[in-house]
């Protein structure tokens, strides 16, 4: 590479980087203000460019119809949301109806082809930009307070909708527009185009303009306030809805302007914006979705990396660019403190109605229908059912991964591709040695090696991706999903984009499965095996650990669950399901190419899980069936309606996903379950099961927990300062103090949820400061939480059984194939004993979320007791309890004390504490101010002044 080529590549990189910088700034702005990761940002780029191209050609731009439609939907949403008697719809009517009609009428009479270039650019902005706030009003404003992951899925759905509309309006042909400047400026030996300078100047001007807007104007400061603290901004009278619409106006403006700038540089198609937008997305990630300067710098890095990699390794430039996201995401995830979203605390459960259909009868009917279907259905529907089964296999893995485990993945199609390409290459390549058995075509051996390869890749990707937290996790799955897709298409030995063909059929007992009706039974045998093992796994000790991942990871770790292992387990299982689906798909098609394994198909699989019911195993079948059948029907019907072929079904899919997430986030399966009243049978408890082994309690009076000079600092805030305490076996110690004294923080230090800044903690003679709560739980410490942490949709019995997790040993395979039933019976027997012990026996099989708050606190104590502890940490256990319930709790704790158990309790009810405990430690401002017997502490002047007030009197 000589200096001239280097300079040309650098110029291209900086020019492209300037475009990516604009998109990155828009993405950062949207996320900062609304918490929305705005995937469709690139669609505004494509719509802006193609609208400009239509105006240059003198055509009436189709985006006008999109503007009219978006305005009508936004006005309709305002009408529905308007309060009776306060219908302030004048502004909405003006902006959403009158303005689009005025633009449509103006364009109808203007001589479009003869207009100056700048006027055409202004018209393109006037058409496309207003759709930003309109789309926010319809898609996001109704669910503005939803978790970030829900907003992300809606964002992806909106992207699909906009891509489909782009194809419908603009068609598959690309367009290129005239540059804003034809000048050529000579800098040494390098010619710099005038349009390049326009791009750089426009990017710089927009960045400066945004800075001035946010720093110098009242509206800009309001948006900054909303970005920093949404609730605080609301209290100050700043409307989050208005802030959201303004933010989307700026995002649409930046996206459309970027389209006008990029269209003279490259041909833009209806779907080009997605790939260009993803480059800006990489830059925004480098900026942590928070920093404008870092995002702009990251955009230049992405542009240069893309430019130089296209020279050295053009086939892999996109792989390099998107793989760059993963290390950046890991770094951001590690440096960002993510708070576990407490979805479980707000779950509203509906009482289950008694069903009259036996579960065995329902299963028998299902299997009978499945068995007879290919014998009575036409060939077309049998083929369709084959594809439903393949999709259900992938969706089932996503139900386990996303719906149950809370790990959103957009990359499962890449694992499908891995399984498909592995068997395609191994069974069709002539370059393999014959002794491997593949030259003659051995799909079954290819399946075994494909599963092994997929498990290995999944472990490698999982070890990186699963370190991510919050919204960084699904973004990471997008990154490696895109990278693997581009790898499939650029590997010569995999046939490149043309793929591999002439795959041999699968043979069973010498019978080649060439007929779709025969292949049907193989597909559904895999699906039934996956259903059977998944149901068994979730109904086990390992399954309860997996179900605790969603909304209960802190609690699960405190109960001894290795959550990192559980996350990896479901990640690998979901990948293996996808691999098996890929293997079946390859030999069904007898041909493989990269198209079915891209990000859009990965999104489709996630849609299947969500539409069916992401938290329900049977929801995978429902979602796969609905989406697959609907897709086929739409592919047949829509081209007839629109007069051309295209992927118009994505329009319906996008709308369907938005509606589902607005109206029925639990999916379709719960709705169907109400129509089919299958009887819910409670778990059987075997009273004759062998009791679980118990640890020997330490001798009465032995010091089992000691904290020495424990200090915890959060930046400049000292939450605990030089704290000392000890707890003896057979003793109840109270830790009291006013709100904000640092009691719960101290609990977190002792139990391993948090790590002291300095000091020493000894439990049963072992230093445990810095150890995980799981390791400390194994030594015999268990706890409850200040804010109740339980799994509301699981029964009381199952919640309590989580506490016995470390007392079992059967693994995932044993659980999946029901080889753990004896151990499961022992665990459930122990859980039932603890439920009875705390007085919740009558609620044994009731959903935990339906209990009163006080009962939920008692349930937490039963769960802690199920772990067989020698030290019990109780954080405000009497909060929410009535008088008789407090008396029962006091009696229980006294019994535990008499059995030699130590109890450390934080509580605000002084009557309850002083009549129960042996010693008291009083805290204020993170420090110990008194310690001693209850009657001594009540008379201490420092305690009276700080906390107890008139109790001594």
Steps between C-alpha positions, in 0.01 A plus 500: 500500500650834395429842648242591235290187561532554874372857462207388283400231749533747786279750314233238439523385862462850641211581262313183590591556865337845488173337385528235771570775753168667422312173541690420818411837651133439424514155661671638812244781524202265469634253755599770749156660501265205441706184584414375148774336294370633170577227246295666216726806492640379167153481345469879520829516309364272226164678485668840479735390222229328295258791546768734365558265208127500419489880508804524271328265255185715511293222661244548772682351804332197655611612844215752491259210544709380794480848651122504462468152651730575794315823568164324496623234745647762733178703496298185568726418796446850638122462466505167686723639777313830539316535832123560476425868531866595437538428131785734418545363151554826312878473484481132415253571217723777366825302514380148414222570249514855363876512448526168305203600285660839428831335402319247281304776324805721450703221342214415268515843333875571509718435192722261694766433236560873443547600863845610623706234672480671840119525477476129423716426805273721711191318372656162577562615857145638524355164395709256702598682821147547645453123494751467787275640776197335340661156524603570858141590586363177355768243580682616813303756698236248619775282652753770590550362853555140387837329564781581257489152347129535413574835338786337309275226359241762396781693335599191302135442404472860379815450295343201323181695441690793347713272280187332368336835433817616327485204263131563436546871429839513325532151350820294487689734266765728645554869432781750510466878517700792369772632736453832674826620344686390186817686594837325520763646730862397453693443824850397397453191286157428653171619347235577760143505372280795578226270626746348748558845642123555514464175699770603747367854532140383549607247763703760687222760476240257628720393791562865595132581454397215730750616760366855491140377512556282806725749677336834421126444451230424755355215290845345463562522874165332559607210281830478691308493826281217372812309395657537844193431714164417344307508827665821612421663167137391530477655847633825355218506247698366203285257305687177414257448210586841356870434558467169316331660199760777485780247520355296216463817297874559532575132428289512183662830398850358543410174324338674204784748464746210510306340216525816291876507562569132434284454188751674268778274632336159452188341359231481768238222507192466716697292753839675475429713802511201735861411424612864496307566820670203666839661433374809684367264763851357552626854549222574748596187693860621513358814657318286755165631367574798721800703380465717188876564456587131542225402257631746240856373552378143477328583169829617350665178626224291339529692171879457487482134602243434229698689238839337566357152556323526163847540347670218689210258554191633327301180550535525877467875556150470648611211720779716641274802553224312682735282701645827634176541698561201727817611687355851532177358644695290751696802615185711532316223683781460752530872569121554524309402813178339385218476750293186474158598366244402758231381263399232746408755764225638281357187344124478520392140495162369404354217699495178304159364421438135573517305177305189412730363229760251622858590401551145374186523286613833352845356425345189346279707270797712395713195419211338313447806283874523439516134398203514261568841343720383208254222420207734439649836403603605147870500413522879528389505863723208593795697363381805692482294821859391440608862503283570804685221679842636399408848619346362821828327580686833488219689675499241778864578569410870510216432743754339731762768439290818479159426647615292796861607548458867409787500246381668180676369189471618140771265375339154502480486120880493495495176702245359254747587226785337690308171516393524137843587362677238711291216362499648149879515485563168671253307285565662163871586496724279288810625682443301821690174555279196449588347835300776668189347350377824342599444140217251471267744674432446870248758625472336842873529564480856370224569753718374784797710391274798429361488853853470638623794290195710590540427870865606476417822314214569742729460800755735343238759402316453828813550706528842334138598439357386833738732683286779360216634706188707442436607142862426403422127486253503207723750321786252535288222347425731209872557450610138479183404312584751225868398501423129459254579219767688306749219567261244349478707182872566464651158566595346166494143628136561606407607148489872572164663438409225252510242779531120490268264315438131434481406867415132555164409656474375856470124518331302780539122497588516131199718409588833339268775624428659163128544553376795707252275679779270617723794591214645704529225762874558539454876546228460758688225681773758561242758609331257742837396644584868554159566659532195726851583621427872541187436706690250715792738545277785617324264741817426695761640733703627204185641342415704809849647486445593135159652573657709776723677246223732385455758771664302779875463441606665824260280692606188309868560574418551867324160494810334356410498129791542259323748272795525258484126444121508465523776237760304306289182520193657338716688248655172384168312503336770286796485260473119476128525423581747222780276370264201481250716311776603258595136441139407427455805277812423295395144418140603440609764246803300377657844452649765729589867445540790748161669440296312767756569772514880509401738777150547359428129534642507854255780575221289351583211734486736797162625377372143496597454864349834605177463300443147626589584857867526583452365851309190389644181348185442294517862388790405271268276298226763490736779396677288237167385359345847487803674349585223249145456374436875498824555311401248234152643458632854480761401243218363286246778556699826523673481159155459343378809684804714424572357157865415567706247689679594820538431868189697589415260783752681719256793507240281666759339728619840617145617569415171670801519730428860601136420574594189701753690711248780553203282587610146587863475605441145626419385145221290356544182703342638822200610292467152348548337840188679625301340218638154582450453876766236562507402865806623688616211715698593815836340560484177694701497823639162596494489880702176490791656306834484675578825686776721363828488688545774761815676612594482867419824684796671671521474881280742695690823572759458225569822307403414144498845342736787574540832322812702573537865398278455192484812283307544176538809283307593188716773353494775762209345693592284800214254551675295772789635703717278722211271592556219752259229611490129580227237513506184711327168438167490683474881514272759342677827428313809380655764276290816532520864402311771312439481126822557309718381788664236276338185645408336169840592358658322796280198431623498141864504617442210737313284249728558199253705294747787531872524582645719777739774404710400800473287811463130570201264521537154649231234470561179693865598522547558126557843343210560257537867404506510120353150466179455303172461684478153347826393667392648833161326475684168463660559842160527668381861475160586357303822481183686410482842332372844592295505178342159454669297229302202381369351178131598498385262227646197676319329786588554864644147508725559199623834636600337826664209316748745341653530846600132487686539171844425643367197684445315170753385243319371189595690186333621183501171306355308793227763536420505127448123487329470843785312661485734800156407632621344826706807586216730390263321738745556787535872415122553478446314826751730673337808345156385613628450856634856508175640358308324775758611754436870435121460490436529126385142445159598368670707226742224394389489133389862462696739277737697721404828333144468628606502867477809718827684564531365852451144379761553233749600770421182692547306175850649469582372847381150402720515189799605708437218750484250213872556439581348844681807639674551831466879466185675385509864384153657504453845344183659646306171526213651702422777249144455377409236758193524721522455878427127505738441210774685692434284804525185285825627347640576846414148615668353191822696554509399865469134397783541250711659773432208734617262224835679494446722195638854501280783373604851395198722450443852366166637610322831570225363725658564843232316697563191288880533526538576868282209610685254278873561469795428730719794397464817296742695279388854415622682187483862389659647187672170430669474840434306817381731780399241760496128571371291790192340652159632390429667834845667499464632146157644572652718771804615300478882448663479156246243386208698643612809316568320171217255473289366786351825621254428778520121501681493837221699655 
